[in-house]
């Protein structure tokens, strides 16, 4: 299997880090992104020729464009996008401020939309050569371990929006063309990954 280039948002911990480590172990190139790149210390050293650490806040479009350009400059292409960046706001919905909810939406909903839109031309180009795997998205629930679902009203709402977006994306944008581009979404149950 030829090596592909994976671009993974939110690779500092949890599923993002697991995807990054797995792809690297399989011989692929990996661009691991995080808002605080210090959380990825040591990652690139495991395979310096195939691993790249990129600072990225998915709420900032200029950073998205710069990150994509840097990865393409280094590896020549991007084959797989893993939309993993996100976090949870834990608390009763009525205690969640508009500021907290808007920040959550910016990262967990609009972030993956921005990333998918920015990557559409890149992934379409790689799929035309038969090598593009497409975009993968994780729901907001992957960001926190909590047993009280009442405390997860806002993240669940965002997750439901992402499911709808993923269905529309898979049925619309990605269906146009040769069908070589695929989309998948994961909605794992809550799990622990040390998020603050």
DANORBEL-V869053 format. One record per pair of residues at least 12 apart in sequence whose C-alpha atoms are under 8 Angstrom apart, sorted by the first residue. I is the first residue (numbers start at 1). GAP is how many residues later the second one is. Records with the same first field share a line. If there is no record, write none. Layout:
I->GAP / GAP
This chain:
3->24 / 25 / 26
4->24 / 25 / 74 / 75 / 76 / 127
5->23 / 24 / 25 / 26 / 70 / 72 / 73 / 74 / 75
6->14 / 17 / 22 / 23 / 24 / 25 / 72 / 73 / 74 / 75 / 76
7->23 / 24 / 25 / 26 / 71 / 72 / 73 / 74 / 75
8->12 / 22 / 23 / 24 / 25 / 73 / 74 / 75 / 76
9->23 / 24 / 25 / 47 / 49 / 73 / 74 / 75 / 76
10->22 / 23 / 24 / 25 / 73 / 74 / 75 / 76
11->21 / 22 / 23 / 29 / 73 / 74
12->20 / 21 / 22 / 25 / 27 / 28
13->180 / 181 / 182
14->129 / 178 / 179 / 180
15->69 / 127
16->66 / 68 / 69
17->15
20->12
24->23 / 26 / 27
27->23
28->22
29->21 / 22 / 46
30->20 / 21 / 22
31->20 / 21 / 22 / 23 / 40
32->19 / 20 / 21 / 22
33->20 / 21 / 22 / 23
34->20 / 21 / 22 / 23 / 51
35->20 / 21 / 22
36->19
37->16 / 17 / 18
40->13
52->19
54->13
55->12
58->27 / 49 / 53 / 54 / 56 / 57
59->47 / 48 / 51 / 52
61->53
64->51 / 54
65->53
68->51
77->45 / 49
78->44 / 45 / 48
79->43 / 44 / 47 / 48 / 52 / 53 / 54 / 55
80->43 / 52 / 53 / 54 / 55 / 56
81->38 / 53 / 54 / 55
82->53 / 54 / 55 / 56
83->29 / 32 / 52 / 53 / 54 / 55
84->53 / 54 / 55
85->22 / 23 / 26 / 27
86->18 / 21 / 22 / 54 / 57
87->17 / 20 / 21 / 53 / 56 / 57 / 108
88->16 / 52 / 53 / 55 / 56 / 64 / 67
89->12 / 15 / 63 / 65 / 66
90->61 / 62
91->59 / 60 / 61
92->58 / 59 / 60 / 61
93->57 / 58 / 59 / 60 / 61
101->53
104->51
105->53
108->31 / 32 / 50 / 51
109->49 / 50 / 52 / 53
112->25
116->19
123->58
124->57
127->53 / 54
128->50 / 52
130->50
132->48 / 49
133->47 / 48 / 49 / 50
134->47 / 48 / 49
135->47 / 48 / 49
136->47 / 48 / 49 / 50
137->29 / 47 / 48 / 49
138->47 / 48 / 49 / 50
139->19 / 20 / 23 / 24 / 46 / 47 / 48 / 49
140->15 / 16 / 18 / 19
141->14 / 15 / 18 / 46 / 47 / 48 / 49
142->45 / 46 / 47 / 48 / 49
143->47 / 48 / 49 / 50 / 52
144->46 / 47 / 48 / 49 / 51
145->45 / 46 / 47 / 48
146->44 / 45
163->22
166->17 / 18 / 19
169->14
170->12 / 13 / 14
